[in-house]
Amino acid sequence: MTAKQIKTVGVIVKPNHAEAWATACELAEWLEKRGISLIGKPHTDSGRIGPAICDIDTVDTEQFNAEADLIVVLGGDGTMISTARLIADHEVLVLGINYGSLGYLTEFRIEEMFPALEAIFEGRYEIDRRVMLHADHWRDGELLAKGRVLNDVVINKSALARIIEIDVNLNGLFVNSFRADGLIVSSPTGSTAYNLSAGGPIVYPSMNAVVLTPICPFTLTNRPIVVPDTAQIELILKDENEGVVLTLDGQTGYQMKAQDKVVIRKSRTTFNLVQPPNRNYFDVLRNKLKWGR
């Protein structure tokens, strides 16, 4: 993507965050001086584009995806994850500005935003293409739900539910029947999220891999498994157990019943993050995980 191709910038802002909204207004003014349009997508949690302190055109999801050549995300990793679901099958650049607490994905600081935009418009940038996963939830041959995730697909029990049993198949081959509190299927990006908390490995973002991590397994020999991201993964909930939920990136959830099947495969679309020139993945890990401190 070259500078001439970026005619419209989309902005997604962390809800109810006054400083982030103020930055969005600065961004609108900065782009207007350069003859570039700015459009905004209302966040589903807030239902609006933010305080009425500047003019940012609000559009529906379809128009946002069709028109935005670059998306600027002002928020934290949660806002970035919701953006990954929003973009559907569109290949678009995403610039994450950190207004959150962790910042694994939103790596640019606020003072770096305008220099980063200048570099993007001049064609001077590197892209970090993150693999996403697609999940289908089936019951008795009927597709109940589907969605794309940047981090993980999780089957988990509620606080009062018993241990659950999940059969796992890989490309039609039976892997194991996991008895545990749940199971995480994580992308490399999601390896530093719930997967890491559950004892799973950290996977370098460009690896073509998916991690299956049981949550508090009944048998201690049930350990995380790393498999190719080209594989089709099938999860089948074996027994009836009230309170079992399928969650996608921890932001959308669906109730599950016995014999429900979740089919997971690599998404056709990657999440294309603009990479900071002065930092790398290990810098982020050392900072966020406080290695050596």
C-alpha positions as CSV (number, residue, x, y, z in Angstrom):
1,M,0.0,0.0,0.0
2,T,1.5,3.4,-1.0
3,A,0.8,6.9,0.2
4,K,-1.4,7.7,-2.8
5,Q,-3.7,4.8,-2.1
6,I,-4.6,6.0,1.4
7,K,-7.5,8.4,0.8
8,T,-9.6,7.6,3.9
9,V,-8.5,6.8,7.4
10,G,-10.9,5.0,9.8
11,V,-10.7,5.6,13.5
12,I,-11.8,3.3,16.4
13,V,-11.7,4.8,19.8
14,K,-11.8,3.2,23.3
15,P,-15.3,3.9,24.7
16,N,-15.7,6.5,27.5
17,H,-12.0,7.5,27.4
18,A,-11.9,11.3,27.2
19,E,-8.2,11.5,26.3
20,A,-8.5,9.1,23.5
21,W,-11.5,11.0,22.1
22,A,-9.5,14.2,22.3
23,T,-6.7,12.6,20.3
24,A,-9.3,11.5,17.7
25,C,-10.2,15.2,17.2
26,E,-6.5,16.1,16.8
27,L,-6.2,13.4,14.3
28,A,-9.3,14.7,12.4
29,E,-7.8,18.2,12.2
30,W,-4.3,16.8,11.2
31,L,-5.7,14.7,8.4
32,E,-8.0,17.4,7.1
33,K,-5.0,19.7,6.5
34,R,-3.6,16.9,4.3
35,G,-6.8,16.4,2.3
36,I,-7.5,12.9,3.8
37,S,-10.9,11.9,5.0
38,L,-11.5,10.5,8.5
39,I,-14.4,8.2,9.3
40,G,-15.4,6.5,12.5
41,K,-17.1,3.3,13.5
42,P,-19.3,3.5,16.6
43,H,-18.1,1.0,19.2
44,T,-20.8,-1.6,20.0
45,D,-20.4,-1.0,23.7
46,S,-21.1,2.7,23.5
47,G,-23.4,2.9,20.5
48,R,-22.0,6.3,19.5
49,I,-18.8,7.7,18.2
50,G,-18.0,9.7,21.3
51,P,-18.4,13.2,22.8
52,A,-19.6,15.8,20.3
53,I,-16.4,17.8,20.4
54,C,-15.3,17.4,16.8
55,D,-16.7,16.3,13.5
56,I,-16.0,12.6,12.7
57,D,-18.4,11.0,10.2
58,T,-20.0,7.9,11.7
59,V,-20.6,5.1,9.3
60,D,-21.9,1.5,9.5
61,T,-19.6,-1.5,9.5
62,E,-20.0,-2.2,5.8
63,Q,-19.1,1.3,4.7
64,F,-16.3,1.5,7.2
65,N,-14.7,-1.7,5.8
66,A,-15.3,-0.6,2.2
67,E,-13.8,2.9,2.5
68,A,-11.0,2.7,5.2
69,D,-7.5,2.3,3.7
70,L,-5.9,2.6,7.1
71,I,-7.5,2.1,10.6
72,V,-6.1,4.0,13.6
73,V,-7.1,2.3,16.9
74,L,-6.9,4.6,20.0
75,G,-7.3,2.2,22.9
76,G,-5.8,-0.9,24.4
77,D,-5.6,-4.5,23.4
78,G,-9.3,-5.1,23.9
79,T,-10.2,-2.4,21.4
80,M,-7.6,-3.9,19.0
81,I,-9.2,-7.3,19.4
82,S,-12.6,-6.0,18.6
83,T,-11.2,-4.2,15.5
84,A,-9.8,-7.6,14.3
85,R,-13.4,-9.0,14.3
86,L,-14.7,-5.8,12.6
87,I,-12.6,-5.8,9.5
88,A,-14.1,-9.0,8.1
89,D,-12.3,-10.2,5.0
90,H,-10.7,-6.8,4.1
91,E,-6.9,-6.4,4.0
92,V,-6.3,-3.1,5.7
93,L,-3.4,-1.6,7.6
94,V,-4.0,-1.1,11.3
95,L,-2.1,1.4,13.5
96,G,-2.5,0.8,17.2
97,I,-2.0,3.7,19.6
98,N,-1.8,2.5,23.2
99,Y,-4.4,4.0,25.6
100,G,-4.7,0.7,27.6
101,S,-2.7,-1.0,30.3
102,L,-0.8,-3.8,28.5
103,G,-0.2,-2.8,24.9
104,Y,0.9,-6.2,23.4
105,L,-0.9,-5.1,20.2
106,T,-1.2,-1.3,20.5
107,E,2.6,-0.8,20.5
108,F,2.8,2.9,19.4
109,R,2.9,5.6,22.1
110,I,0.7,8.7,21.6
111,E,3.7,10.9,20.8
112,E,4.6,8.5,18.0
113,M,1.3,8.6,16.2
114,F,1.8,11.6,13.8
115,P,5.4,10.6,12.9
116,A,4.1,7.1,12.2
117,L,1.3,8.4,10.0
118,E,3.8,10.5,8.1
119,A,6.0,7.4,7.5
120,I,2.9,5.4,6.4
121,F,1.8,8.0,3.9
122,E,5.3,8.1,2.5
123,G,5.4,4.3,2.2
124,R,8.0,3.8,4.9
125,Y,6.7,1.1,7.2
126,E,6.8,-2.6,8.0
127,I,3.8,-4.9,8.4
128,D,3.4,-7.5,11.1
129,R,0.9,-9.9,9.6
130,R,-0.9,-11.8,12.5
131,V,-2.7,-15.0,11.8
132,M,-6.4,-15.1,12.8
133,L,-8.6,-18.1,13.4
134,H,-12.2,-18.8,12.3
135,A,-14.6,-20.8,14.4
136,D,-18.0,-22.4,13.6
137,H,-20.3,-23.6,16.4
138,W,-22.5,-26.6,15.2
139,R,-25.4,-28.4,16.9
140,D,-27.2,-31.3,15.2
141,G,-25.9,-30.2,11.8
142,E,-27.1,-26.6,12.3
143,L,-24.6,-23.7,12.3
144,L,-25.4,-21.7,15.4
145,A,-22.7,-19.1,15.3
146,K,-19.4,-18.3,13.6
147,G,-16.7,-15.7,14.1
148,R,-13.1,-14.7,13.6
149,V,-10.6,-14.4,16.5
150,L,-7.2,-12.8,16.9
151,N,-6.4,-14.4,20.2
152,D,-8.3,-17.5,21.1
153,V,-11.3,-19.8,21.0
154,V,-12.2,-21.1,24.5
155,I,-14.6,-23.7,25.8
156,N,-14.9,-23.1,29.5
157,K,-17.1,-24.1,32.4
158,S,-18.9,-21.7,34.8
159,A,-17.9,-21.4,38.4
160,L,-20.3,-24.1,39.6
161,A,-20.1,-26.6,36.7
162,R,-18.3,-29.9,37.0
163,I,-15.2,-30.9,35.1
164,I,-16.1,-31.1,31.4
165,E,-14.9,-33.6,28.7
166,I,-13.9,-32.4,25.3
167,D,-12.9,-34.7,22.4
168,V,-10.3,-33.2,20.1
169,N,-9.8,-34.2,16.4
170,L,-7.1,-32.9,14.1
171,N,-7.8,-33.3,10.4
172,G,-10.2,-36.1,11.2
173,L,-7.7,-37.9,13.5
174,F,-8.6,-38.4,17.1
175,V,-6.1,-36.6,19.4
176,N,-7.4,-37.0,22.9
177,S,-10.4,-36.6,25.2
178,F,-9.5,-33.8,27.6
179,R,-11.1,-33.8,31.0
180,A,-10.5,-30.3,32.4
181,D,-12.1,-27.0,33.4
182,G,-11.9,-26.1,29.7
183,L,-9.7,-25.9,26.6
184,I,-8.0,-23.0,24.9
185,V,-7.2,-22.9,21.2
186,S,-4.8,-20.1,20.7
187,S,-3.2,-18.3,17.8
188,P,0.4,-17.2,18.2
189,T,-0.8,-13.7,19.1
190,G,-3.1,-15.1,21.8
191,S,-0.3,-17.2,23.3
192,T,0.5,-14.3,25.7
193,A,-3.1,-14.0,26.8
194,Y,-5.3,-16.7,28.4
195,N,-3.0,-19.4,27.1
196,L,-0.1,-18.0,29.0
197,S,-2.1,-17.8,32.3
198,A,-3.1,-21.4,31.8
199,G,0.5,-22.6,31.5
200,G,0.7,-22.6,27.7
201,P,3.9,-21.7,25.8
202,I,4.7,-18.3,24.3
203,V,4.7,-18.6,20.5
204,Y,6.5,-16.1,18.2
205,P,3.8,-14.2,16.3
206,S,5.0,-15.2,12.8
207,M,5.0,-19.0,13.6
208,N,2.5,-21.0,11.6
209,A,1.2,-22.7,14.7
210,V,-1.9,-23.1,16.9
211,V,-1.7,-24.1,20.6
212,L,-4.2,-26.3,22.4
213,T,-4.0,-25.8,26.1
214,P,-6.2,-27.5,28.7
215,I,-7.4,-25.4,31.6
216,C,-6.6,-27.1,35.0
217,P,-6.7,-30.7,33.5
218,F,-7.9,-33.6,35.6
219,T,-4.8,-35.6,34.5
220,L,-1.5,-33.7,34.9
221,T,-0.1,-35.5,31.9
222,N,-2.5,-33.6,29.6
223,R,-0.2,-30.9,28.5
224,P,-0.4,-28.1,25.9
225,I,0.0,-29.2,22.2
226,V,1.4,-27.1,19.4
227,V,-0.1,-28.0,15.9
228,P,0.2,-26.6,12.4
229,D,-2.2,-23.7,11.6
230,T,-3.1,-25.5,8.4
231,A,-4.9,-28.1,10.4
232,Q,-8.7,-28.2,10.9
233,I,-9.4,-28.7,14.6
234,E,-12.7,-30.1,15.9
235,L,-13.8,-29.8,19.5
236,I,-16.8,-31.9,20.7
237,L,-18.4,-31.4,24.1
238,K,-19.0,-34.9,25.3
239,D,-21.5,-34.6,28.2
240,E,-24.4,-32.5,29.3
241,N,-23.1,-29.9,31.7
242,E,-25.0,-26.6,32.5
243,G,-22.9,-23.5,32.3
244,V,-20.4,-24.5,29.5
245,V,-19.7,-21.5,27.3
246,L,-17.9,-21.0,24.0
247,T,-16.1,-17.7,23.9
248,L,-14.4,-15.9,21.0
249,D,-11.5,-13.6,22.1
250,G,-13.3,-13.3,25.5
251,Q,-15.7,-10.8,24.0
252,T,-18.5,-12.9,22.5
253,G,-20.0,-16.0,24.1
254,Y,-22.4,-18.8,23.3
255,Q,-24.0,-21.5,25.5
256,M,-23.0,-25.1,24.6
257,K,-24.8,-28.4,25.0
258,A,-23.7,-32.0,24.9
259,Q,-22.4,-33.1,21.4
260,D,-22.0,-29.5,20.2
261,K,-19.1,-29.2,17.8
262,V,-16.7,-26.3,17.3
263,V,-14.7,-26.4,14.1
264,I,-11.6,-24.1,14.0
265,R,-9.4,-23.3,11.0
266,K,-7.0,-20.6,9.9
267,S,-8.7,-17.5,8.7
268,R,-8.1,-16.4,5.1
269,T,-7.5,-12.9,6.4
270,T,-4.5,-11.7,8.4
271,F,-4.5,-8.8,10.8
272,N,-2.0,-6.3,9.4
273,L,-0.3,-4.3,12.1
274,V,2.0,-1.5,11.4
275,Q,5.2,-2.3,13.2
276,P,7.2,0.3,15.2
277,P,10.7,0.7,13.7
278,N,12.4,1.2,17.0
279,R,11.0,-1.9,18.9
280,N,10.7,-5.7,18.3
281,Y,8.6,-8.5,19.8
282,F,11.2,-9.3,22.5
283,D,11.3,-5.7,23.6
284,V,7.6,-6.0,24.2
285,L,7.9,-9.3,26.1
286,R,10.7,-8.0,28.3
287,N,8.7,-4.9,29.1
288,K,5.2,-6.5,29.6
289,L,6.4,-9.6,31.4
290,K,9.0,-7.7,33.4
291,W,11.8,-10.1,32.5
292,G,15.1,-9.5,34.4
293,R,13.4,-7.3,37.1
